[in-house]
Each structure stands twice: as structure tokens, then as C-alpha cells.
């Protein structure tokens, strides 16, 4: 076998130039978006006016992160197609499942009742400012950790391709994302997502084509795998990485539990219609499934011609392939696509975190009469503060990229219990929701940090969430449910609104057919 090649960038000039141009374009889009951002609704949910194309790109761009282009291809490089059999199905359903379970109702409630955040929904459904405070604080903690994980990736890429200190890359990404989010809020984040998402797809396609060429074609690649590493072609993968419990956990986690992610949850409030929402979901799912399959398959292909990478080295399999096979400027452009994955995730998280402070804590708990001008100004200041916190985490680097993302994702996933039960079970109560979530979060942290054996081979989120559901059902059965007025608003009146929406859509279709 060949020795592991060393990733070297003898001339960082192309990387500097390409990254500088890209950052300037992002700032330009943010400046453009600020002219249409006049209220808190504009800042947090784009005024509910997002179209299918912008919504679709924003869906999958915010779901993608640094780990999609670095950690996951490294995983398939080491484990083969078994790794793809876990991550690809999860990604394929990561937007469809939330849209089917909660998307339609959230879009309607957002338009009828002015909801802008996940906390808005929970507080209204459970008639509780306490759950508003608990969710806002917990959400901020996990979201800031997830933002920090993205800046870690930017620092590592900067260090590898320029030789400069990692903190420079962390600070540069943090400043650029913070500026265009300050300027345009959700509108700026979603508009930049279109360019970033397109660049991610191009990066995935080119990387796959390059790995097929470098591997000598698909037939040759398959033959090499069969001869040198047959475990890459079988389940549960090399060294038995994915037993059935892990396999099921990962698929469920990356599909069903996206319901609890506030970045995706909030996107439903940005949609301008039911039809737009599903067009956006279909477009986003197709983009994510297509590009995720190709970038992960590239990791498997690369294992046949780049050998000996392990640990953190394997995280650079995609940049390594691009740098070795393409012109420096083209390689730098595509590697910017990897940076885009982190930037799009940070921007979505940053706007959601800002909403947690400005909307959920300040406006709804402290100063309900605050003017739109004051709220918008506070939102921009909080964006700066939260962006700085993400940069600090990126510099300190308390854990690896994927470890931070997994931990934060699980902590947010616990909240799927009060969302699902609140939306489909009238008997769900605020006491049940608060007590169950607190217990679930504590159990999740204990399992992750000290008692992994309590998960019985499953992901800690699965076990913790099941306990959360049991506790919430049990406590809800013996405590007072919400008032009839609230239940009518969330169930009966909402059903009438859904029926009216369906009739309106049908009428428009008939009218269009008649005109045709």
C-alpha cells in the first residue's frame, strides 16, 4: 500500500483570493437583504414570504454542515458502503418527515397566530411562559455549541491550506456570517443559502467524478474493494462498525428527530403557502439526497487509491482529492463549497438563537410592548454577541466537530416529545411537558458523559427520548390540560383552516384549468 500522502498547499494565494471573493459576495447579498428587513418578522422568518427555490435551498443548505463534507466522507472512507446505508436514508427523510408530521400545521399557525419561533408554538400550546423560558435557554445552549462546531471546521481548513493559525479562519468565518446576518436576518441567511447550496452540489458532483477517474472507473474501484478490503462492500461494515442497533438509531435520529431542530422548525414559518412549502421540501430533499450520496460515495472510492489515513487525517479526504487533481483555483473554489456548508448552518443557527433572546425572552417575557424598531435593533446586537460566543467556542475547541454536533442535535431532539404530543394529543399538559423535558435532558447528558451502557447499543437520544415520552404521558394524565379555548385554537379551528386552505387550492386549480 502507498503511504498516506501529506496535504500541502505550497502557494496559498489561490485559496486566499477565492475565499476573499466569496466572502465579499456573501456580504453583498447581506447588504441587499437589509433593505427589505424592516421588522422583527422580516428578521426572524423573512416576513413569511419565502418562495420554493429559496426555501428549498435554505432547507438543505442549513441541514448540511462541515461534517457532511469532512466527517461523513471520512467515515465512509473507513467503513465503506455500510456507512452510506445509514447516513443517506436519514438525510433523504430529514425534511420530508418533519413536513408531513408538523410542517402543514406550523405554516398555518404561523400565518394565523403570528408564530415566529419554536418557542412561540410551545408556549401557546401549553399556555406557559415557564416552558418558553426553559426551551429558550436550553435551545440557546445547544445551538451555540453547534455554531461553534462549524467554526472549528473553518479554522482547520484555513490552517491546512495556508499554514496560518486556526483561530484566524475561525474569526474570519464568524465575522462574515455575523455581518450578513446582522444586515438581513433570515432573509440574508436564506438568500446566501441559494449560492452556498448550489456550490455544495457542484462540489459533491465534481468530487465524485474526480474520485471515479482517479480510481480507474467504477468497475476497477469495485474490483479493488473486493480484493483488498471486501468488508467495505458488506454490512455491518469494516470492523463491524454498524450493528443493527446503531443502524436503526442513526436512521431514526437523522430523519425523525429533525422535527426538534429549531432551524428547520422555523423554516416552516417562512413559507408563503402550503404548495410552496412542499415544493421547497421536495427540492431540498432532492438536492440533499443527490449531493450527499455523491460526496459520501467519494469517500468509499478514495479508499482505493489513497491509503493509510486515520483519525483526523481522514477528515481531509475530500480536500485532498480536490487539491491533488484540479487546478489550484478550481480546487480552492470547490473547497470554498465545504466552507459554505459551515456558513449556511451557522447563519441559520445564528438567526434562530437571536430569536430565542429577542423574541422568546425579551419581547414575550420582559417587554411585551417593545417597539419593532427597538426589537430589530436588539436582534442585531444579539447577533453580534452570539456570533462572538460561537467564535470563542471555535477557538477553544472543547471537542471534535462531529462530537459537538451529535451532542447538540441530541439535546434539541428531546423536544420532539412535547411538539408531537402537543400537536396530536389534546390531553398533553404543560406540567407533563416541562417535567418530562427536564428529566429527558438530564438523562441524555448522564448517558453521553458517564453511562453509555444505559443506551443498550442505541444512540443516547433514542433511549432518553423514549423515557421523555413515557414521563410526559404519565404526568399529563394526572395534571390539568390546557383550556378549551387553546385546544380549539390548536385543533378544531386549525382543522377548519386546513379545510379552507384545501378548498382555496382546489378553486385556484379549477380556475387555472378553466382559463387554459
DRENLOVO-729463 format. One record per residue (C-alpha): residue in one letter; x, y, z. Coordinates in steps of 0.2 Angstrom, whole numbers, padded with zeros to 4 digits, always signed. Example, Ala and Ser with C-alpha at 12.3 -4.5 7.8 and 13.67 -1.06 7.14 Angstrom:
2
a+0062-0022+0039/s+0068-0005+0036/
END
This chain:
516
x+0000+0000+0000/x+0005+0018-0003/x+0010+0029+0012/x-0003+0042+0017/x+0000+0057+0006/x+0003+0074+0015/x-0009+0088+0011/x+0002+0103+0006/x-0003+0120-0001/x+0014+0127-0007/x+0005+0143-0013/x-0010+0148-0003/x-0013+0163-0015/x-0027+0154-0024/x-0036+0150-0008/x-0034+0167-0001/x-0041+0175-0017/x-0055+0163-0020/x-0061+0164-0001/x-0060+0183-0001/x-0071+0185-0017/x-0083+0173-0009/x-0084+0182+0007/x-0087+0198-0002/x-0101+0191-0012/x-0109+0185+0004/x-0108+0202+0012/x-0115+0210-0004/x-0130+0198-0003/x-0132+0203+0016/x-0132+0222+0011/x-0145+0219-0002/x-0156+0209+0010/x-0155+0223+0024/x-0166+0235+0013/x-0181+0223+0014/x-0178+0219+0033/x-0189+0232+0042/x-0197+0222+0056/x-0194+0208+0068/x-0205+0196+0057/x-0194+0201+0042/x-0178+0197+0053/x-0183+0180+0060/x-0195+0172+0047/x-0192+0183+0031/x-0210+0190+0034/x-0217+0173+0029/x-0213+0177+0010/x-0200+0164+0006/x-0203+0155-0011/x-0200+0137-0016/x-0182+0140-0023/x-0176+0150-0009/x-0184+0139+0004/x-0178+0123-0005/x-0160+0128-0005/x-0161+0135+0013/x-0168+0119+0019/x-0154+0108+0013/x-0140+0121+0015/x-0144+0123+0033/x-0145+0105+0036/x-0128+0102+0028/x-0113+0106+0039/x-0095+0104+0040/x-0097+0086+0045/x-0106+0082+0029/x-0091+0086+0018/x-0077+0081+0030/x-0083+0070+0044/x-0095+0059+0034/x-0084+0056+0019/x-0070+0051+0032/x-0082+0039+0040/x-0087+0031+0023/x-0068+0031+0018/x-0065+0020+0034/x-0081+0009+0034/x-0087+0008+0016/x-0104+0007+0009/x-0111+0002+0026/x-0109+0020+0032/x-0118+0026+0017/x-0133+0014+0021/x-0135+0024+0037/x-0132+0042+0033/x-0140+0043+0016/x-0158+0036+0021/x-0158+0048+0036/x-0154+0063+0025/x-0167+0058+0012/x-0181+0059+0025/x-0174+0073+0036/x-0185+0086+0028/x-0200+0075+0022/x-0204+0068+0039/x-0205+0085+0048/x-0215+0092+0034/x-0228+0078+0035/x-0229+0077+0054/x-0228+0096+0058/x-0225+0107+0043/x-0243+0110+0037/x-0249+0114+0054/x-0235+0125+0058/x-0236+0135+0042/x-0255+0138+0046/x-0252+0143+0064/x-0238+0154+0059/x-0249+0164+0047/x-0264+0164+0058/x-0257+0167+0075/x-0240+0176+0071/x-0229+0162+0077/x-0210+0166+0073/x-0201+0153+0083/x-0202+0135+0090/x-0204+0143+0107/x-0219+0153+0101/x-0228+0137+0097/x-0224+0128+0113/x-0229+0142+0124/x-0245+0145+0116/x-0250+0126+0115/x-0246+0124+0134/x-0251+0141+0140/x-0235+0143+0149/x-0221+0156+0150/x-0211+0144+0160/x-0209+0132+0145/x-0205+0147+0135/x-0190+0151+0146/x-0185+0133+0148/x-0185+0130+0129/x-0176+0147+0125/x-0162+0144+0137/x-0159+0126+0133/x-0160+0129+0114/x-0148+0143+0116/x-0135+0132+0125/x-0136+0118+0112/x-0137+0130+0097/x-0122+0140+0102/x-0112+0123+0104/x-0117+0118+0086/x-0112+0135+0079/x-0095+0133+0087/x-0093+0116+0079/x-0095+0124+0062/x-0081+0137+0066/x-0069+0124+0071/x-0070+0116+0054/x-0066+0133+0046/x-0051+0135+0057/x-0044+0118+0052/x-0047+0121+0034/x-0038+0138+0035/x-0023+0130+0044/x-0021+0116+0032/x-0022+0126+0016/x-0012+0142+0022/x-0001+0136+0036/x-0009+0150+0046/x-0016+0148+0064/x-0033+0140+0065/x-0040+0155+0075/x-0039+0166+0060/x-0050+0155+0050/x-0062+0154+0065/x-0063+0173+0067/x-0064+0176+0048/x-0079+0165+0046/x-0088+0171+0062/x-0086+0189+0056/x-0093+0187+0039/x-0108+0176+0044/x-0112+0188+0058/x-0111+0203+0047/x-0123+0197+0034/x-0135+0190+0047/x-0135+0207+0056/x-0139+0215+0040/x-0153+0204+0033/x-0158+0192+0047/x-0167+0176+0040/x-0168+0185+0023/x-0150+0187+0022/x-0146+0169+0028/x-0159+0161+0016/x-0153+0171+0001/x-0135+0167+0004/x-0140+0149+0006/x-0145+0148-0013/x-0127+0152-0018/x-0120+0141-0005/x-0131+0127-0008/x-0128+0127-0027/x-0109+0127-0023/x-0111+0112-0012/x-0120+0102-0025/x-0106+0107-0038/x-0093+0102-0025/x-0101+0085-0022/x-0103+0081-0041/x-0085+0086-0046/x-0078+0077-0031/x-0087+0061-0036/x-0082+0062-0054/x-0064+0065-0049/x-0063+0050-0037/x-0070+0039-0051/x-0057+0045-0063/x-0043+0043-0050/x-0049+0026-0045/x-0049+0020-0063/x-0068+0019-0066/x-0082+0011-0056/x-0078-0007-0062/x-0059-0005-0056/x-0064+0003-0040/x-0076-0012-0036/x-0063-0025-0040/x-0050-0016-0029/x-0063-0016-0015/x-0067-0034-0017/x-0049-0039-0017/x-0041-0028-0004/x-0055-0023+0008/x-0071-0034+0005/x-0078-0028+0021/x-0081-0011+0013/x-0094-0019+0002/x-0104-0028+0016/x-0114-0024+0031/x-0111-0020+0046/x-0095-0013+0038/x-0077-0014+0041/x-0073-0020+0059/x-0092-0022+0062/x-0094-0003+0064/x-0113-0003+0062/x-0123-0017+0072/x-0142-0016+0070/x-0145-0005+0085/x-0133+0008+0079/x-0140+0006+0061/x-0158+0009+0067/x-0153+0023+0079/x-0144+0033+0066/x-0158+0032+0053/x-0171+0037+0065/x-0161+0051+0073/x-0156+0060+0057/x-0174+0059+0050/x-0187+0059+0063/x-0178+0070+0076/x-0175+0084+0064/x-0193+0089+0070/x-0184+0096+0086/x-0171+0106+0077/x-0177+0125+0078/x-0168+0129+0062/x-0179+0118+0052/x-0194+0121+0063/x-0193+0140+0060/x-0192+0137+0041/x-0210+0132+0041/x-0215+0149+0047/x-0205+0157+0032/x-0216+0149+0019/x-0229+0159+0009/x-0241+0145+0006/x-0244+0126+0008/x-0239+0122-0010/x-0223+0132-0009/x-0218+0123+0007/x-0220+0106-0001/x-0211+0112-0017/x-0197+0118-0006/x-0196+0102+0004/x-0196+0091-0012/x-0182+0102-0020/x-0172+0102-0004/x-0174+0084-0002/x-0168+0080-0020/x-0153+0092-0018/x-0148+0084-0001/x-0150+0066-0007/x-0141+0069-0023/x-0126+0078-0016/x-0125+0068+0000/x-0125+0052-0010/x-0111+0058-0021/x-0100+0066-0008/x-0101+0050+0003/x-0098+0038-0011/x-0082+0049-0015/x-0075+0043+0002/x-0078+0025-0002/x-0070+0027-0019/x-0055+0037-0012/x-0051+0022-0001/x-0045+0013-0016/x-0031+0025-0021/x-0027+0035-0005/x-0021+0023+0009/x-0016+0025+0027/x-0027+0039+0033/x-0034+0038+0050/x-0042+0049+0064/x-0042+0067+0060/x-0031+0064+0044/x-0046+0056+0036/x-0057+0071+0038/x-0047+0079+0024/x-0050+0066+0011/x-0062+0077+0000/x-0050+0092+0001/x-0035+0080-0003/x-0044+0073-0018/x-0048+0090-0025/x-0031+0098-0022/x-0022+0083-0030/x-0032+0083-0046/x-0038+0100-0050/x-0031+0117-0054/x-0027+0127-0038/x-0040+0140-0042/x-0054+0127-0046/x-0049+0117-0031/x-0050+0132-0020/x-0067+0136-0027/x-0074+0119-0023/x-0066+0119-0006/x-0075+0135-0003/x-0090+0124-0005/x-0085+0115+0010/x-0084+0131+0020/x-0101+0136+0013/x-0108+0120+0022/x-0102+0128+0038/x-0108+0145+0034/x-0125+0141+0029/x-0128+0131+0045/x-0121+0145+0056/x-0132+0158+0048/x-0147+0148+0051/x-0142+0144+0069/x-0137+0162+0072/x-0154+0169+0067/x-0163+0156+0077/x-0153+0159+0093/x-0156+0178+0091/x-0174+0174+0090/x-0173+0165+0106/x-0166+0180+0115/x-0175+0194+0107/x-0192+0186+0103/x-0194+0172+0117/x-0185+0180+0132/x-0185+0199+0129/x-0202+0203+0120/x-0213+0189+0127/x-0206+0188+0145/x-0199+0205+0149/x-0205+0219+0137/x-0221+0214+0128/x-0224+0232+0122/x-0207+0235+0114/x-0207+0243+0098/x-0202+0235+0081/x-0188+0247+0079/x-0181+0243+0096/x-0183+0224+0094/x-0175+0225+0077/x-0160+0234+0084/x-0159+0222+0099/x-0159+0207+0087/x-0144+0215+0078/x-0134+0217+0094/x-0138+0200+0100/x-0132+0193+0083/x-0115+0201+0087/x-0115+0194+0104/x-0120+0176+0099/x-0108+0176+0084/x-0094+0181+0096/x-0098+0166+0108/x-0098+0154+0093/x-0081+0161+0088/x-0074+0158+0106/x-0080+0140+0106/x-0072+0138+0089/x-0055+0144+0096/x-0056+0134+0112/x-0062+0119+0103/x-0069+0109+0118/x-0072+0094+0107/x-0072+0087+0089/x-0083+0094+0075/x-0094+0079+0074/x-0095+0076+0093/x-0101+0093+0096/x-0114+0092+0083/x-0120+0075+0089/x-0122+0081+0107/x-0131+0097+0102/x-0143+0088+0090/x-0147+0076+0103/x-0151+0089+0116/x-0163+0098+0104/x-0171+0081+0099/x-0178+0078+0116/x-0190+0092+0112/x-0199+0082+0099/x-0209+0074+0113/x-0219+0090+0118/x-0220+0095+0100/x-0228+0079+0094/x-0239+0076+0109/x-0244+0094+0109/x-0249+0093+0091/x-0258+0077+0091/x-0264+0073+0109/x-0276+0086+0117/x-0273+0078+0134/x-0254+0084+0134/x-0251+0096+0148/x-0238+0109+0152/x-0233+0101+0168/x-0230+0085+0159/x-0220+0094+0145/x-0209+0103+0157/x-0205+0089+0169/x-0203+0076+0155/x-0191+0088+0145/x-0180+0092+0161/x-0179+0073+0165/x-0175+0069+0147/x-0161+0082+0145/x-0153+0076+0162/x-0154+0058+0157/x-0147+0062+0140/x-0132+0071+0147/x-0129+0057+0160/x-0129+0044+0147/x-0117+0053+0135/x-0105+0059+0148/x-0104+0044+0161/x-0116+0029+0157/x-0115+0025+0139/x-0120+0007+0143/x-0138+0013+0148/x-0141+0016+0130/x-0140-0003+0126/x-0131+0000+0110/x-0143+0013+0104/x-0139+0031+0102/x-0142+0040+0119/x-0155+0051+0111/x-0166+0036+0107/x-0167+0030+0125/x-0168+0047+0133/x-0182+0052+0121/x-0192+0036+0125/x-0191+0040+0143/x-0196+0058+0140/x-0212+0052+0131/x-0217+0039+0145/x-0215+0053+0158/x-0224+0066+0148/x-0239+0054+0145/x-0239+0048+0163/x-0239+0066+0171/x-0251+0073+0158/x-0264+0060+0163/x-0264+0066+0181/x-0262+0085+0178/x-0273+0099+0171/x-0274+0100+0152/x-0275+0117+0143/x-0290+0127+0142/x-0304+0123+0129/x-0300+0139+0120/x-0282+0134+0117/x-0287+0117+0112/x-0300+0124+0100/x-0287+0135+0093/x-0274+0121+0090/x-0286+0108+0085/x-0304+0112+0079/x-0301+0129+0072/x-0285+0123+0064/x-0294+0109+0055/x-0306+0122+0048/x-0292+0132+0042/x-0284+0117+0034/x-0301+0113+0025/x-0302+0131+0019/x-0285+0130+0013/x-0288+0114+0003/x-0304+0122-0004/x-0294+0138-0009/x-0281+0127-0018/x-0294+0117-0027/x-0303+0133-0033/x-0287+0140-0040/x-0283+0124-0049/x-0301+0124-0056/x-0299+0142-0061/x-0282+0139-0070/x-0289+0124-0079/x-0304+0134-0085/x-0293+0148-0091/x-0282+0135-0100/
END
